[in-house]
Amino acid sequence: MLQRLRVTAFAVMIGAGALVALAPAAASAAPQKPVEIGRVLISPASPLDVTGGPVTATFTVFTKNADKATLQLKPPVGVYTSIGELTRTPVRDWVKWTGTRKFETSPTGTWSYLATATGGGQEKSASGTFDVVVKKTLDTKFASFGVRPREADRGDVVKVFGRLLADGKGYAGQTVSLQFRGRHSGDFREVARTTTGKDGWFGDGVRIRTSGTFRAVFAATAAAKGSVSDLAGVAVRRPNADSRIDGFDARPEPVDKGDRLTFTGTLKAERRDGLAGQRVTVSFRAAGSSRWEDVTSAVTGRDGRFWASATAVASGWWRAEYAGTRGVNGSVSDADWVTVEQPAPPPAVSRADSRIIGFNAYAEPVKRGKYLRFKGRLQIADDDGWEGYSGKVGLYFKKAGSKKWEYVKVFRSGDSGRLYVKARAWDSGRWKFVFKGDDDTYGSSSRTDYVRVTRR
């Protein structure tokens, strides 16, 4: 009896162990549900008509029990390539996967697709075909082609623009070659490549270095015929030359109030010597003032030199200014300070008469730009006759054909009254000495002496 109890207990223990061993298997996960894939939808539907330009198609794949989906496309001639990552959207028991692809006018024909769904070690796929077609060849032409601005400085950027039409409508997404031919060149060359936008408009900036002509060219495609625009010209302006005023001088310095000041200088420009026939304005700024006022003006001669005069009123700065002309920029000279002194009151006693004798300008004729020498003698009346006198004497010049005497320079005679000075000669004309007098003597002038200036 005891033996049977032991056998029964052992059997019960074995049975319990068997149940324990079987427990993990009974608790394992349920089998993976089968992966399913539906057909691929294409919008717009096949055939995709690219006659009017590129078309973007949307591909949709429906799957069930899949973790991932991919879509590959193969052109009429070529291999499968992925369209990229698909967008996942749950739809009840299914999942919708979407992606897009842009189709051009080439290549056309029958394309293939391969959709694949994977999950839990399972894989399902769906395949098929669709067509990309050009229904007819479009007639193209350019409209509103032009360049702006039509005149530009060398190195500026001009905008070349226009519109490409296909069968009378704007043709978007097309490549247009912008070509240029220089004024002295026989061939067009491509200077830019651009793409038409909405309604066929296009435009691009081109740096211009010479005058010439632009055109736009559209090369023929499977969907459209080629075309060439009308011509649009552009002119390159020559850059303005800079000018300058050399040697501006206001004299004499100092000067008595009410006396005349003479202004001289030379107007020059780049790539030229003197700039002739241009008006130069002489301006004055009084001491303590910040304002310049125009006082007088002069027109430059053949070599760009100018002469002008004005009455001395107050101490201050003088300068010459050129406003510029077509092709030449304006300029302003350095400023020249002149001190104006109050003239001495008239003498209480009578003054002696004066005279200048023996005036002579030599050697003559003289080559242009060379020095002339001037001599004479300043004398004053004395009880016993005439005697030499030391005084301040000015040299003056009047150009042939002119009515105006121009101040040249001032100097002093010796104690014996001897006068000697030299100055450059630029034009033919008359010369003279002028003694304005002083507290003891009246002023006087010499005779005039004509000197011819030669160019060689």
MITIDREN-140908 format. One line per 2 residues: number of its first residue (from 0); for each residue x, z, y of C-alpha. Coordinates in steps of 0.05 Angstrom, whole numbers, plus 5000, padded with zeros to 4 digits. Layout:
NUM = X/Z/Y ~ ...
END
This chain:
0 = 5000/5000/5000 ~ 5056/5019/5047
2 = 5091/4954/5029 ~ 5031/4913/5050
4 = 5027/4947/5117 ~ 5100/4931/5131
6 = 5089/4857/5114 ~ 5028/4853/5159
8 = 5064/4885/5218 ~ 5122/4837/5210
10 = 5073/4778/5209 ~ 5040/4803/5272
12 = 5108/4809/5307 ~ 5127/4738/5287
14 = 5061/4712/5314 ~ 5071/4747/5380
16 = 5140/4717/5387 ~ 5114/4648/5373
18 = 5062/4657/5429 ~ 5116/4680/5477
20 = 5159/4619/5460 ~ 5102/4572/5471
22 = 5081/4602/5539 ~ 5130/4561/5584
24 = 5109/4495/5554 ~ 5037/4512/5565
26 = 5051/4529/5638 ~ 5089/4463/5655
28 = 5064/4417/5713 ~ 5009/4366/5701
30 = 5033/4293/5690 ~ 5049/4251/5755
32 = 4990/4208/5775 ~ 5006/4133/5771
34 = 5032/4098/5833 ~ 4985/4044/5858
36 = 4996/3988/5910 ~ 4945/3943/5942
38 = 4953/3873/5969 ~ 4992/3860/6033
40 = 4951/3843/6095 ~ 4980/3798/6150
42 = 4953/3795/6222 ~ 4945/3743/6248
44 = 4927/3711/6183 ~ 4969/3656/6151
46 = 4987/3605/6174 ~ 5023/3634/6235
48 = 5021/3581/6290 ~ 5084/3584/6333
50 = 5069/3520/6370 ~ 5059/3557/6436
52 = 5119/3603/6428 ~ 5141/3664/6387
54 = 5087/3702/6348 ~ 5092/3775/6326
56 = 5057/3789/6260 ~ 5035/3857/6233
58 = 5042/3872/6158 ~ 5000/3926/6125
60 = 5011/3955/6055 ~ 4963/4006/6021
62 = 4991/4054/5968 ~ 4967/4113/5927
64 = 5010/4169/5899 ~ 5073/4138/5930
66 = 5127/4175/5971 ~ 5156/4112/6003
68 = 5140/4039/6015 ~ 5184/3981/6036
70 = 5171/3908/6055 ~ 5220/3850/6050
72 = 5212/3778/6075 ~ 5247/3715/6053
74 = 5248/3650/6096 ~ 5238/3582/6064
76 = 5313/3578/6053 ~ 5350/3645/6047
78 = 5345/3714/6016 ~ 5300/3775/6023
80 = 5313/3822/6082 ~ 5277/3885/6101
82 = 5234/3887/6164 ~ 5255/3959/6176
84 = 5222/4026/6168 ~ 5146/4025/6160
86 = 5098/4070/6197 ~ 5059/4117/6150
88 = 4985/4133/6163 ~ 4940/4171/6112
90 = 4872/4139/6100 ~ 4829/4182/6053
92 = 4859/4176/5982 ~ 4906/4120/6005
94 = 4966/4114/6053 ~ 4972/4056/6101
96 = 5042/4030/6115 ~ 5052/3981/6174
98 = 5110/3941/6204 ~ 5120/3881/6249
100 = 5163/3818/6251 ~ 5172/3766/6306
102 = 5171/3692/6284 ~ 5203/3637/6325
104 = 5194/3561/6322 ~ 5250/3560/6271
106 = 5250/3565/6212 ~ 5180/3542/6195
108 = 5151/3532/6126 ~ 5130/3578/6068
110 = 5156/3649/6072 ~ 5154/3701/6015
112 = 5142/3776/6018 ~ 5156/3833/5970
114 = 5123/3901/5980 ~ 5149/3960/5938
116 = 5119/4030/5929 ~ 5158/4087/5896
118 = 5143/4159/5876 ~ 5157/4208/5819
120 = 5205/4160/5787 ~ 5153/4105/5787
122 = 5155/4038/5824 ~ 5102/3986/5836
124 = 5108/3921/5875 ~ 5064/3866/5904
126 = 5088/3797/5926 ~ 5060/3735/5957
128 = 5071/3680/6008 ~ 5049/3659/6078
130 = 5063/3599/6123 ~ 5095/3593/6192
132 = 5075/3526/6223 ~ 5083/3483/6285
134 = 5019/3443/6291 ~ 5044/3393/6343
136 = 5104/3379/6388 ~ 5091/3403/6459
138 = 5107/3363/6521 ~ 5149/3405/6569
140 = 5168/3399/6642 ~ 5197/3442/6698
142 = 5159/3463/6760 ~ 5179/3498/6825
144 = 5253/3491/6810 ~ 5298/3512/6867
146 = 5356/3554/6893 ~ 5355/3608/6946
148 = 5387/3611/6997 ~ 5403/3537/7007
150 = 5465/3556/7049 ~ 5513/3611/7029
152 = 5583/3636/7042 ~ 5637/3623/6990
154 = 5632/3677/6935 ~ 5559/3695/6950
156 = 5507/3700/6894 ~ 5448/3652/6898
158 = 5385/3656/6856 ~ 5366/3595/6814
160 = 5293/3597/6792 ~ 5235/3556/6766
162 = 5179/3552/6715 ~ 5177/3519/6646
164 = 5110/3488/6626 ~ 5087/3464/6558
166 = 5025/3420/6558 ~ 5011/3445/6629
168 = 5016/3520/6613 ~ 5071/3571/6623
170 = 5119/3569/6563 ~ 5145/3640/6551
172 = 5204/3664/6509 ~ 5244/3599/6515
174 = 5318/3590/6529 ~ 5336/3551/6592
176 = 5406/3528/6610 ~ 5424/3530/6684
178 = 5476/3477/6701 ~ 5516/3461/6763
180 = 5554/3401/6789 ~ 5604/3408/6846
182 = 5600/3361/6905 ~ 5664/3325/6883
184 = 5651/3330/6808 ~ 5616/3279/6763
186 = 5593/3326/6707 ~ 5544/3383/6701
188 = 5569/3447/6668 ~ 5529/3507/6645
190 = 5537/3568/6691 ~ 5481/3613/6663
192 = 5431/3618/6606 ~ 5364/3652/6616
194 = 5298/3664/6580 ~ 5229/3647/6607
196 = 5183/3706/6619 ~ 5109/3712/6627
198 = 5076/3646/6647 ~ 5142/3609/6637
200 = 5179/3636/6699 ~ 5254/3644/6698
202 = 5310/3661/6746 ~ 5383/3683/6747
204 = 5438/3698/6798 ~ 5498/3651/6801
206 = 5561/3663/6843 ~ 5574/3600/6884
208 = 5643/3577/6906 ~ 5632/3505/6928
210 = 5575/3460/6951 ~ 5538/3423/6896
212 = 5474/3414/6856 ~ 5436/3456/6805
214 = 5390/3434/6749 ~ 5353/3468/6691
216 = 5354/3440/6620 ~ 5308/3458/6562
218 = 5334/3434/6495 ~ 5283/3406/6446
220 = 5258/3451/6389 ~ 5214/3440/6328
222 = 5155/3459/6372 ~ 5171/3426/6438
224 = 5205/3366/6469 ~ 5265/3376/6514
226 = 5263/3367/6590 ~ 5307/3368/6652
228 = 5287/3394/6721 ~ 5293/3361/6788
230 = 5358/3374/6826 ~ 5367/3431/6877
232 = 5426/3430/6924 ~ 5465/3487/6956
234 = 5515/3483/7014 ~ 5574/3531/7020
236 = 5591/3550/7091 ~ 5662/3557/7113
238 = 5676/3631/7131 ~ 5682/3647/7205
240 = 5753/3651/7232 ~ 5774/3715/7268
242 = 5795/3711/7341 ~ 5840/3755/7384
244 = 5859/3761/7458 ~ 5934/3766/7467
246 = 5973/3791/7528 ~ 5914/3813/7570
248 = 5940/3839/7637 ~ 5909/3864/7701
250 = 5956/3863/7761 ~ 5984/3885/7809
252 = 5989/3957/7789 ~ 5978/4000/7830
254 = 5934/3962/7879 ~ 5903/3980/7946
256 = 5828/3987/7948 ~ 5797/3922/7971
258 = 5855/3879/7947 ~ 5847/3827/7894
260 = 5865/3838/7820 ~ 5884/3780/7776
262 = 5870/3780/7701 ~ 5907/3736/7651
264 = 5911/3730/7575 ~ 5907/3680/7517
266 = 5849/3671/7468 ~ 5871/3652/7398
268 = 5836/3641/7331 ~ 5858/3639/7258
270 = 5887/3572/7235 ~ 5892/3551/7308
272 = 5936/3563/7368 ~ 5899/3572/7434
274 = 5823/3567/7432 ~ 5804/3521/7490
276 = 5739/3514/7529 ~ 5713/3584/7513
278 = 5685/3634/7563 ~ 5719/3702/7567
280 = 5686/3759/7604 ~ 5727/3812/7641
282 = 5695/3882/7642 ~ 5711/3947/7679
284 = 5702/4020/7661 ~ 5713/4069/7718
286 = 5753/4132/7707 ~ 5709/4187/7678
288 = 5655/4137/7655 ~ 5638/4114/7585
290 = 5602/4050/7606 ~ 5634/3981/7610
292 = 5607/3934/7663 ~ 5618/3858/7666
294 = 5653/3839/7730 ~ 5677/3767/7724
296 = 5692/3712/7673 ~ 5736/3652/7661
298 = 5739/3591/7615 ~ 5801/3582/7573
300 = 5847/3522/7583 ~ 5877/3475/7532
302 = 5924/3528/7506 ~ 5872/3584/7506
304 = 5900/3616/7569 ~ 5853/3643/7622
306 = 5857/3669/7694 ~ 5805/3709/7732
308 = 5804/3755/7793 ~ 5762/3810/7823
310 = 5764/3860/7880 ~ 5796/3928/7865
312 = 5745/3982/7880 ~ 5764/4043/7838
314 = 5815/4065/7786 ~ 5797/4052/7715
316 = 5804/4008/7653 ~ 5798/3933/7649
318 = 5789/3890/7586 ~ 5771/3819/7565
320 = 5717/3804/7515 ~ 5700/3740/7476
322 = 5630/3735/7446 ~ 5649/3683/7393
324 = 5621/3615/7376 ~ 5600/3575/7315
326 = 5654/3586/7262 ~ 5693/3637/7303
328 = 5681/3713/7308 ~ 5684/3748/7375
330 = 5739/3797/7397 ~ 5759/3847/7450
332 = 5827/3855/7482 ~ 5866/3920/7491
334 = 5846/3957/7554 ~ 5892/3958/7615
336 = 5892/4016/7665 ~ 5898/4001/7739
338 = 5906/4055/7793 ~ 5870/4038/7859
340 = 5900/4071/7921 ~ 5868/4083/7988
342 = 5902/4036/8038 ~ 5940/4068/8095
344 = 5905/4072/8162 ~ 5923/4018/8213
346 = 5985/4035/8254 ~ 5976/4065/8322
348 = 6030/4020/8350 ~ 6036/3944/8350
350 = 6070/3912/8290 ~ 6123/3858/8290
352 = 6110/3787/8268 ~ 6140/3762/8203
354 = 6157/3696/8171 ~ 6183/3668/8106
356 = 6233/3611/8113 ~ 6271/3567/8064
358 = 6221/3572/8008 ~ 6239/3527/7949
360 = 6217/3523/7875 ~ 6270/3492/7829
362 = 6292/3458/7784 ~ 6238/3406/7781
364 = 6206/3374/7743 ~ 6205/3431/7692
366 = 6188/3431/7618 ~ 6124/3469/7601
368 = 6138/3542/7586 ~ 6208/3542/7617
370 = 6228/3584/7677 ~ 6224/3562/7749
372 = 6267/3596/7803 ~ 6241/3611/7872
374 = 6281/3629/7935 ~ 6270/3640/8009
376 = 6281/3692/8063 ~ 6234/3743/8095
378 = 6246/3756/8169 ~ 6213/3796/8225
380 = 6213/3784/8300 ~ 6262/3826/8340
382 = 6278/3830/8413 ~ 6340/3788/8400
384 = 6305/3737/8354 ~ 6292/3739/8278
386 = 6327/3785/8229 ~ 6323/3796/8153
388 = 6272/3847/8128 ~ 6262/3884/8062
390 = 6190/3882/8040 ~ 6143/3872/7981
392 = 6129/3797/7970 ~ 6081/3765/7921
394 = 6089/3698/7884 ~ 6025/3657/7879
396 = 6006/3592/7842 ~ 5950/3541/7850
398 = 5940/3494/7791 ~ 5935/3420/7806
400 = 5862/3402/7819 ~ 5842/3475/7832
402 = 5823/3507/7899 ~ 5841/3578/7878
404 = 5908/3612/7886 ~ 5927/3658/7828
406 = 5972/3718/7834 ~ 6034/3714/7789
408 = 6080/3773/7804 ~ 6106/3818/7860
410 = 6178/3836/7879 ~ 6220/3862/7938
412 = 6266/3824/7983 ~ 6336/3849/7995
414 = 6358/3885/8057 ~ 6379/3818/8086
416 = 6310/3790/8072 ~ 6335/3747/8015
418 = 6280/3728/7966 ~ 6294/3708/7893
420 = 6250/3711/7832 ~ 6235/3669/7769
422 = 6171/3656/7729 ~ 6149/3611/7671
424 = 6114/3546/7689 ~ 6054/3525/7647
426 = 6018/3474/7690 ~ 6034/3428/7748
428 = 6015/3455/7816 ~ 6036/3489/7881
430 = 6074/3553/7891 ~ 6084/3599/7951
432 = 6109/3667/7974 ~ 6060/3716/8008
434 = 6081/3777/8048 ~ 6020/3820/8063
436 = 6055/3862/8116 ~ 6063/3937/8121
438 = 6059/3992/8173 ~ 6110/3957/8217
440 = 6098/3884/8207 ~ 6044/3832/8201
442 = 6037/3790/8138 ~ 6057/3718/8130
444 = 6062/3661/8079 ~ 6115/3611/8062
446 = 6103/3537/8059 ~ 6079/3510/7991
448 = 6122/3472/7942 ~ 6092/3426/7888
450 = 6125/3426/7819 ~ 6108/3378/7763
452 = 6107/3406/7692 ~ 6124/3360/7635
454 = 6104/3366/7562 ~ 6169/3339/7533
END
